[in-house]
Amino acid sequence: MARRTVLTEMGPFIVQPMVWQDVSEVMAIERLSFPLPWPKHAYRYELEENDLSHYIVVRERARETAQERPARWWHRFWSPRRTAPVLGYGGFWMMAGEAHVSTLAVHPDWRGRGLGELLLLTMLKRAIAMEAAIATLEVRASNRVAQALYRKYGFRMAGVRPRYYRDNKEDALIMTVEALRTPAYRARLEALEAALRERLARAVPSPEAMASG
């Protein structure tokens, strides 16, 4: 198995590009996070056909990967799990200099630990590297936790989509951050990244990640 690219590494966590093998775990988190989860075929389209899409996952970094372990005779018959479970995921579409965040979710057991922020930071940095000048998203009017995270990263309300969500006809707030490539925003992002890195450096790996070494 080829080694997966690591986009961001902080404390015991890594962010990697999403691949099809991740989708079953992504769907499990999707069903726990959203009243109207995307169907599995939507992720196949996003990963295999949509050239505008960029999707990522966050997981714990095992102390030692399967590829780094010395070969032993029993590996011919049994091989340990090669990757840690997906803890959260996110994605954006890159269109004409605009990065539109399409989804962001963390498993309920792992919320409140900075993983949603890690995913958002990674997406914004990738979008800037792709020369995005603006980032946009929609968020439920009732989702104050997500709105606070987005405001932390410079997003401001730009409009409302009335009755946008089909499950309960809730409004969607359109939030936007502009001037992504300005020195001021880059400095803001660097400060937020440094604070998040310090926070996640204090995170304790789960027993499962420790046992993988």
KEDREN-929549 format. One record per residue: residue in one letter; residue number from 1; z negated, x negated, y of N, C-alpha, C in turn. Coordinates in nm, 2 decimals, m for minus. Last residue first. Layout:
<atoms>
  r    k    n_zz    n_xx    n_yy   ca_zz   ca_xx   ca_yy    c_zz    c_xx    c_yy
  A  NUM       Z       X       Y       Z       X       Y       Z       X       Y
...
</atoms>
This chain:
<atoms>
  r    k    n_zz    n_xx    n_yy   ca_zz   ca_xx   ca_yy    c_zz    c_xx    c_yy
  G  213   m1.80   m0.14    0.10   m1.79   m0.28    0.11   m1.81   m0.35   m0.02
  S  212   m1.86    0.12    0.08   m1.72    0.09    0.04   m1.70   m0.06    0.05
  A  211   m2.11    0.17    0.17   m2.10    0.16    0.02   m1.96    0.11   m0.02
  M  210   m2.07    0.21    0.44   m2.14    0.09    0.40   m2.12    0.07    0.25
  A  209   m1.95    0.46    0.43   m1.87    0.35    0.48   m1.93    0.22    0.44
  E  208   m2.16    0.62    0.33   m2.03    0.61    0.26   m1.95    0.49    0.30
  P  207   m2.36    0.60    0.53   m2.38    0.54    0.40   m2.25    0.52    0.32
  S  206   m2.19    0.53    0.85   m2.24    0.63    0.75   m2.27    0.55    0.62
  P  205   m2.29    0.30    1.10   m2.20    0.35    1.00   m2.27    0.44    0.90
  V  204   m2.42    0.38    1.41   m2.46    0.33    1.28   m2.36    0.39    1.18
  A  203   m2.34    0.27    1.74   m2.33    0.37    1.63   m2.36    0.31    1.50
  R  202   m2.33    0.09    1.94   m2.46    0.12    1.89   m2.46    0.22    1.77
  A  201   m2.07    0.09    2.01   m2.12   m0.03    1.94   m2.26   m0.01    1.88
  L  200   m2.03    0.32    2.14   m2.00    0.32    2.00   m2.04    0.20    1.93
  R  199   m2.13    0.24    2.40   m2.19    0.35    2.33   m2.16    0.34    2.18
  E  198   m1.94    0.04    2.46   m2.09    0.00    2.45   m2.16    0.11    2.38
  R  197   m1.71    0.19    2.47   m1.72    0.08    2.37   m1.87    0.04    2.35
  L  196   m1.76    0.36    2.69   m1.75    0.41    2.55   m1.77    0.31    2.45
  A  195   m1.77    0.17    2.89   m1.89    0.25    2.87   m1.88    0.31    2.73
  A  194   m1.50    0.07    2.88   m1.61   m0.02    2.86   m1.74    0.06    2.83
  E  193   m1.36    0.31    2.93   m1.34    0.24    2.80   m1.46    0.15    2.78
  L  192   m1.43    0.36    3.20   m1.47    0.45    3.09   m1.46    0.39    2.95
  A  191   m1.31    0.13    3.32   m1.46    0.15    3.32   m1.51    0.25    3.22
  E  190   m1.04    0.17    3.26   m1.11    0.05    3.21   m1.26    0.07    3.21
  L  189   m1.00    0.41    3.40   m0.99    0.41    3.26   m1.06    0.29    3.19
  R  188   m1.03    0.32    3.66   m1.12    0.42    3.61   m1.12    0.42    3.46
  A  187   m0.82    0.14    3.68   m0.96    0.09    3.69   m1.06    0.19    3.64
  R  186   m0.61    0.32    3.65   m0.63    0.21    3.55   m0.77    0.16    3.56
  Y  185   m0.64    0.46    3.89   m0.66    0.52    3.76   m0.68    0.42    3.65
  A  184   m0.58    0.25    4.08   m0.71    0.33    4.08   m0.74    0.39    3.95
  P  183   m0.32    0.17    4.02   m0.43    0.08    4.00   m0.57    0.15    4.00
  T  182   m0.14    0.43    3.84   m0.19    0.37    3.97   m0.30    0.27    3.94
  R  181   m0.04    0.57    3.63   m0.01    0.43    3.64   m0.06    0.36    3.76
  L  180   m0.11    0.83    3.66   m0.17    0.76    3.55   m0.15    0.61    3.57
  A  179   m0.08    1.04    3.85   m0.08    0.90    3.89   m0.15    0.81    3.79
  E  178   m0.28    1.32    3.74   m0.16    1.26    3.79   m0.19    1.11    3.82
  V  177   m0.38    1.55    3.50   m0.42    1.42    3.57   m0.29    1.35    3.61
  T  176   m0.45    1.89    3.46   m0.35    1.78    3.48   m0.42    1.66    3.54
  M  175   m0.48    2.20    3.28   m0.54    2.08    3.34   m0.45    1.97    3.35
  I  174   m0.48    2.54    3.27   m0.39    2.42    3.27   m0.46    2.31    3.34
  L  173   m0.67    2.74    3.06   m0.67    2.67    3.19   m0.57    2.55    3.17
  A  172   m0.59    3.05    2.92   m0.59    2.91    2.91   m0.59    2.84    3.04
  D  171   m0.78    3.35    2.84   m0.70    3.27    2.93   m0.70    3.12    2.89
  E  170   m0.77    3.53    2.53   m0.84    3.45    2.63   m0.74    3.37    2.71
  K  169   m0.70    3.69    2.32   m0.63    3.71    2.45   m0.71    3.64    2.56
  N  168   m0.79    3.62    2.07   m0.88    3.70    2.15   m0.83    3.73    2.30
  D  167   m0.57    3.51    1.94   m0.68    3.56    1.86   m0.77    3.65    1.94
  R  166   m0.38    3.40    2.12   m0.35    3.53    2.05   m0.47    3.59    1.98
  Y  165   m0.42    3.28    2.44   m0.46    3.27    2.30   m0.46    3.40    2.23
  Y  164   m0.35    3.37    2.70   m0.27    3.28    2.63   m0.30    3.27    2.48
  R  163   m0.42    3.54    2.92   m0.42    3.59    2.78   m0.33    3.50    2.69
  P  162   m0.26    3.34    3.17   m0.34    3.46    3.13   m0.32    3.50    2.99
  R  161   m0.30    3.02    3.24   m0.20    3.10    3.15   m0.28    3.22    3.11
  V  160   m0.35    2.87    3.55   m0.40    2.96    3.44   m0.29    3.02    3.37
  G  159   m0.38    2.55    3.70   m0.32    2.68    3.69   m0.39    2.75    3.57
  A  158   m0.49    2.30    3.72   m0.37    2.32    3.80   m0.31    2.46    3.79
  M  157   m0.80    2.13    3.73   m0.73    2.25    3.70   m0.61    2.27    3.79
  R  156   m0.77    1.78    3.64   m0.81    1.88    3.73   m0.74    2.01    3.70
  F  155   m0.88    1.48    3.48   m0.80    1.61    3.47   m0.86    1.71    3.57
  G  154   m1.04    1.25    3.47   m0.96    1.28    3.59   m0.87    1.40    3.58
  Y  153   m1.21    1.23    3.26   m1.10    1.14    3.26   m0.99    1.18    3.37
  K  152   m1.39    1.43    3.32   m1.44    1.29    3.32   m1.33    1.19    3.33
  R  151   m1.24    1.65    3.26   m1.27    1.62    3.40   m1.32    1.47    3.41
  Y  150   m1.24    1.64    2.98   m1.12    1.62    3.05   m1.14    1.59    3.20
  L  149   m1.52    1.69    2.93   m1.46    1.56    2.89   m1.33    1.54    2.97
  A  148   m1.54    1.95    3.04   m1.62    1.84    3.10   m1.56    1.70    3.06
  Q  147   m1.37    2.09    2.87   m1.33    2.08    3.01   m1.41    1.97    3.07
  A  146   m1.51    2.08    2.63   m1.38    2.01    2.64   m1.35    1.99    2.78
  V  145   m1.73    2.24    2.71   m1.75    2.10    2.66   m1.62    2.02    2.68
  R  144   m1.63    2.49    2.77   m1.68    2.41    2.88   m1.70    2.26    2.84
  N  143   m1.42    2.70    2.69   m1.46    2.57    2.62   m1.50    2.47    2.73
  S  142   m1.33    2.93    2.80   m1.47    2.93    2.76   m1.51    2.79    2.70
  A  141   m1.06    2.89    2.85   m1.15    2.91    2.96   m1.29    2.90    2.93
  R  140   m0.91    2.64    2.64   m0.97    2.77    2.66   m1.06    2.78    2.78
  V  139   m0.65    2.44    2.78   m0.79    2.45    2.72   m0.84    2.59    2.74
  E  138   m0.36    2.24    2.79   m0.42    2.37    2.80   m0.56    2.37    2.73
  L  137   m0.25    1.95    2.97   m0.30    2.01    2.85   m0.34    2.15    2.89
  T  136   m0.09    1.64    3.09   m0.13    1.78    3.10   m0.18    1.83    2.97
  A  135   m0.04    1.35    3.28   m0.08    1.41    3.16   m0.12    1.55    3.18
  I  134    0.20    1.13    3.43    0.12    1.25    3.44    0.08    1.29    3.30
  A  133    0.36    0.92    3.37    0.31    0.93    3.51    0.21    1.04    3.52
  A  132    0.42    0.70    3.10    0.39    0.84    3.15    0.33    0.83    3.29
  E  131    0.49    0.47    2.98    0.53    0.49    3.11    0.51    0.64    3.16
  M  130    0.38    0.41    2.74    0.51    0.47    2.73    0.56    0.51    2.87
  A  129    0.13    0.33    2.83    0.21    0.23    2.78    0.36    0.27    2.76
  I  128    0.03    0.59    2.88    0.06    0.49    2.99    0.15    0.38    2.95
  A  127    0.00    0.68    2.62    0.10    0.75    2.71    0.13    0.66    2.83
  R  126   m0.19    0.51    2.53   m0.06    0.51    2.46    0.04    0.57    2.56
  K  125   m0.41    0.59    2.69   m0.36    0.45    2.70   m0.22    0.44    2.63
  L  124   m0.43    0.86    2.61   m0.40    0.83    2.75   m0.34    0.68    2.76
  M  123   m0.51    0.82    2.34   m0.38    0.89    2.37   m0.34    0.86    2.52
  T  122   m0.75    0.69    2.37   m0.64    0.63    2.30   m0.51    0.69    2.33
  L  121   m0.90    0.89    2.50   m0.88    0.76    2.56   m0.76    0.69    2.50
  L  120   m0.91    1.08    2.30   m0.85    1.11    2.43   m0.81    0.98    2.50
  L  119   m1.05    0.95    2.10   m0.92    1.00    2.07   m0.84    1.02    2.20
  L  118   m1.30    0.90    2.23   m1.22    0.79    2.18   m1.07    0.83    2.15
  E  117   m1.38    1.17    2.27   m1.35    1.08    2.39   m1.26    0.96    2.34
  G  116   m1.43    1.24    2.01   m1.32    1.31    2.09   m1.28    1.23    2.21
  L  115   m1.64    1.06    1.95   m1.51    1.05    1.89   m1.40    1.12    1.96
  G  114   m1.89    1.09    2.06   m1.79    1.01    2.13   m1.66    1.00    2.07
  R  113   m2.06    1.25    1.92   m2.08    1.11    1.90   m1.98    1.02    1.97
  G  112   m2.01    1.53    1.92   m2.12    1.48    2.01   m2.15    1.33    1.99
  R  111   m1.92    1.58    1.58   m1.91    1.61    1.72   m2.03    1.55    1.80
  W  110   m1.93    1.56    1.31   m1.92    1.43    1.38   m1.90    1.46    1.53
  D  109   m1.93    1.80    1.19   m2.04    1.71    1.15   m2.04    1.59    1.24
  P  108   m1.68    1.92    1.27   m1.81    1.96    1.33   m1.93    1.87    1.30
  H  107   m1.43    1.68    1.34   m1.50    1.75    1.24   m1.64    1.79    1.30
  V  106   m1.24    1.73    1.64   m1.33    1.64    1.56   m1.41    1.73    1.46
  A  105   m0.92    1.75    1.80   m1.03    1.81    1.73   m1.11    1.71    1.65
  L  104   m0.65    1.84    1.99   m0.76    1.74    1.98   m0.88    1.81    1.91
  T  103   m0.31    1.88    2.09   m0.42    1.91    2.01   m0.53    1.80    2.01
  S  102   m0.13    1.81    2.29   m0.11    1.93    2.22   m0.22    1.97    2.13
  V  101   m0.09    1.68    2.60   m0.18    1.68    2.49   m0.17    1.81    2.42
  H  100    0.20    1.55    2.72    0.13    1.68    2.71    0.04    1.68    2.59
  A   99    0.30    1.33    2.95    0.23    1.34    2.82    0.16    1.47    2.82
  E   98    0.60    1.27    3.12    0.48    1.36    3.11    0.43    1.36    2.97
  G   97    0.84    1.14    3.12    0.73    1.09    3.20    0.61    1.17    3.20
  A   96    0.99    1.32    2.95    1.03    1.29    3.08    0.92    1.24    3.17
  M   95    0.74    1.37    2.72    0.86    1.43    2.77    0.88    1.39    2.92
  M   94    0.55    1.34    2.44    0.59    1.26    2.56    0.73    1.31    2.60
  W   93    0.28    1.52    2.32    0.42    1.51    2.33    0.46    1.44    2.45
  F   92   m0.01    1.42    2.12    0.06    1.46    2.25    0.21    1.45    2.23
  G   91   m0.31    1.47    1.93   m0.17    1.44    1.94   m0.12    1.48    2.08
  G   90   m0.58    1.39    1.71   m0.53    1.43    1.83   m0.38    1.40    1.84
  Y   89   m0.88    1.41    1.50   m0.74    1.38    1.53   m0.70    1.43    1.66
  G   88   m1.15    1.30    1.28   m1.09    1.38    1.40   m0.95    1.34    1.42
  L   87   m1.20    1.18    1.05   m1.32    1.25    1.12   m1.27    1.33    1.24
  V   86   m1.08    1.12    0.73   m1.04    1.15    0.87   m1.16    1.23    0.93
  P   85   m1.25    0.88    0.51   m1.20    1.02    0.55   m1.17    1.03    0.70
  A   84   m1.10    0.55    0.46   m1.22    0.64    0.48   m1.17    0.78    0.52
  T   83   m0.88    0.44    0.20   m0.91    0.47    0.34   m1.03    0.56    0.35
  R   82   m0.88    0.39   m0.07   m0.83    0.29    0.02   m0.86    0.32    0.16
  R   81   m1.11    0.43   m0.33   m1.05    0.49   m0.22   m1.01    0.39   m0.12
  P   80   m1.06    0.19   m0.60   m1.14    0.27   m0.51   m1.05    0.33   m0.40
  S   79   m0.88    0.22   m0.90   m0.88    0.16   m0.77   m0.96    0.25   m0.68
  W   78   m0.83    0.14   m1.24   m0.90    0.22   m1.14   m0.90    0.15   m1.01
  F   77   m0.67   m0.03   m1.39   m0.69    0.11   m1.44   m0.76    0.20   m1.34
  R   76   m0.65   m0.26   m1.26   m0.53   m0.21   m1.32   m0.54   m0.07   m1.37
  H   75   m0.90   m0.33   m1.19   m0.82   m0.26   m1.08   m0.69   m0.21   m1.14
  W   74   m1.02   m0.47   m1.39   m1.03   m0.32   m1.40   m0.95   m0.25   m1.29
  W   73   m0.98   m0.74   m1.32   m0.90   m0.68   m1.43   m0.91   m0.53   m1.43
  R   72   m0.94   m0.78   m0.96   m1.02   m0.79   m1.09   m0.95   m0.71   m1.20
  A   71   m0.88   m0.93   m0.66   m0.83   m0.86   m0.77   m0.92   m0.88   m0.89
  P   70   m1.10   m0.90   m0.38   m1.04   m0.98   m0.48   m0.99   m0.90   m0.60
  R   69   m1.02   m0.69   m0.11   m1.10   m0.72   m0.22   m1.03   m0.81   m0.32
  E   68   m0.83   m0.61    0.08   m0.90   m0.74    0.10   m0.99   m0.78   m0.02
  Q   67   m0.75   m0.36    0.02   m0.65   m0.47    0.01   m0.71   m0.61    0.02
  A   66   m0.97   m0.20    0.07   m0.93   m0.23   m0.07   m0.83   m0.34   m0.09
  T   65   m1.17   m0.35    0.33   m1.07   m0.27    0.28   m1.03   m0.30    0.13
  E   64   m1.50   m0.35    0.41   m1.40   m0.43    0.35   m1.30   m0.33    0.29
  R   63   m1.63   m0.16    0.57   m1.67   m0.30    0.58   m1.56   m0.39    0.52
  A   62   m1.42    0.08    0.71   m1.49    0.03    0.60   m1.52   m0.12    0.62
  R   61   m1.44    0.26    1.00   m1.38    0.13    0.95   m1.47    0.08    0.83
  E   60   m1.40    0.61    1.00   m1.48    0.49    1.00   m1.41    0.37    0.94
  R   59   m1.13    0.74    1.20   m1.20    0.73    1.08   m1.30    0.62    1.09
  V   58   m0.89    0.94    1.37   m1.01    0.85    1.38   m1.08    0.86    1.25
  V   57   m0.54    0.96    1.42   m0.66    1.01    1.35   m0.77    0.90    1.38
  I   56   m0.25    1.09    1.61   m0.35    0.99    1.57   m0.47    1.05    1.50
  Y   55    0.09    1.14    1.71   m0.04    1.19    1.65   m0.12    1.08    1.60
  H   54    0.34    1.22    1.91    0.26    1.10    1.88    0.12    1.15    1.84
  S   53    0.67    1.35    1.95    0.53    1.36    1.92    0.47    1.23    1.88
  L   52    0.94    1.33    1.99    0.86    1.33    2.11    0.71    1.33    2.08
  D   51    1.07    1.37    1.75    1.07    1.23    1.81    0.98    1.22    1.93
  N   50    1.00    1.55    1.49    0.98    1.56    1.64    0.97    1.42    1.69
  E   49    1.00    1.50    1.21    1.12    1.54    1.28    1.11    1.54    1.43
  E   48    0.76    1.41    1.11    0.88    1.37    1.04    1.01    1.40    1.12
  L   47    0.54    1.51    1.25    0.53    1.38    1.20    0.67    1.32    1.16
  E   46    0.61    1.78    1.31    0.56    1.69    1.41    0.57    1.54    1.37
  Y   45    0.67    1.88    1.06    0.77    1.88    1.16    0.73    1.77    1.27
  R   44    0.42    1.86    0.93    0.54    1.79    0.88    0.65    1.78    0.98
  Y   43    0.28    2.03    1.10    0.25    1.89    1.10    0.36    1.81    1.04
  A   42    0.39    2.28    1.02    0.40    2.23    1.16    0.37    2.08    1.17
  H   41    0.32    2.31    0.76    0.46    2.27    0.79    0.48    2.23    0.93
  K   40    0.06    2.40    0.78    0.08    2.26    0.74    0.22    2.22    0.77
  P   39   m0.01    2.58    1.08    0.03    2.57    0.94    0.06    2.43    0.91
  W   38   m0.29    2.55    1.30   m0.15    2.53    1.28   m0.13    2.53    1.13
  P   37   m0.54    2.81    1.32   m0.50    2.68    1.29   m0.35    2.67    1.27
  L   36   m0.69    3.00    1.52   m0.55    3.01    1.47   m0.50    2.87    1.44
  P   35   m0.95    2.91    1.58   m0.93    3.04    1.52   m0.79    3.06    1.46
  F   34   m1.04    2.57    1.49   m0.95    2.66    1.57   m0.94    2.80    1.50
  S   33   m1.20    2.42    1.33   m1.21    2.40    1.47   m1.14    2.51    1.55
  L   32   m1.17    2.44    1.06   m1.31    2.45    1.11   m1.31    2.45    1.26
  R   31   m0.90    2.40    1.04   m0.95    2.53    1.00   m1.09    2.55    1.05
  E   30   m0.88    2.12    1.11   m0.82    2.23    1.19   m0.87    2.37    1.16
  I   29   m1.01    2.00    0.90   m1.08    2.00    1.03   m1.02    2.11    1.12
  A   28   m0.81    2.05    0.71   m0.95    2.10    0.68   m1.03    2.10    0.81
  M   27   m0.59    1.92    0.82   m0.59    2.07    0.81   m0.73    2.12    0.78
  V   26   m0.67    1.66    0.79   m0.65    1.71    0.92   m0.66    1.86    0.92
  E   25   m0.65    1.64    0.51   m0.78    1.63    0.58   m0.78    1.68    0.72
  S   24   m0.38    1.68    0.48   m0.47    1.76    0.41   m0.61    1.76    0.47
  V   23   m0.27    1.46    0.63   m0.26    1.60    0.68   m0.35    1.69    0.61
  D   22   m0.25    1.20    0.56   m0.37    1.24    0.63   m0.38    1.39    0.65
  Q   21    0.00    1.16    0.46   m0.11    1.15    0.37   m0.24    1.20    0.43
  W   20    0.16    1.14    0.69    0.16    1.26    0.61    0.04    1.27    0.52
  V   19   m0.04    0.98    0.95    0.07    0.99    0.85    0.06    1.11    0.77
  M   18   m0.13    0.90    1.28   m0.14    0.99    1.17   m0.02    0.98    1.08
  P   17   m0.23    0.57    1.37   m0.13    0.67    1.38   m0.15    0.77    1.26
  Q   16   m0.59    0.53    1.42   m0.47    0.49    1.36   m0.36    0.60    1.38
  V   15   m0.90    0.40    1.52   m0.80    0.50    1.55   m0.66    0.45    1.50
  I   14   m1.22    0.33    1.39   m1.09    0.29    1.42   m1.00    0.41    1.44
  F   13   m1.57    0.25    1.42   m1.46    0.35    1.41   m1.33    0.28    1.45
  P   12   m1.81    0.11    1.46   m1.76    0.13    1.32   m1.64    0.22    1.31
  G   11   m1.69   m0.02    1.77   m1.80    0.00    1.68   m1.75    0.02    1.53
  M   10   m1.35    0.06    1.79   m1.48    0.05    1.86   m1.59    0.08    1.77
  E    9   m1.02    0.01    1.81   m1.13   m0.02    1.72   m1.25   m0.03    1.81
  T    8   m0.69    0.14    1.81   m0.81    0.12    1.88   m0.92    0.10    1.78
  L    7   m0.48    0.12    1.62   m0.45    0.14    1.77   m0.57    0.10    1.85
  V    6   m0.38   m0.04    1.34   m0.50    0.01    1.41   m0.47    0.01    1.56
  T    5   m0.15    0.04    1.09   m0.17   m0.01    1.22   m0.31    0.05    1.27
  R    4   m0.22   m0.02    0.74   m0.20    0.07    0.85   m0.23    0.01    0.98
  R    3   m0.06   m0.22    0.50   m0.17   m0.20    0.59   m0.14   m0.11    0.71
  A    2    0.09   m0.06    0.22    0.10   m0.14    0.34   m0.02   m0.11    0.43
  M    1    0.00   m0.08   m0.12    0.00    0.00    0.00    0.00   m0.09    0.12
</atoms>
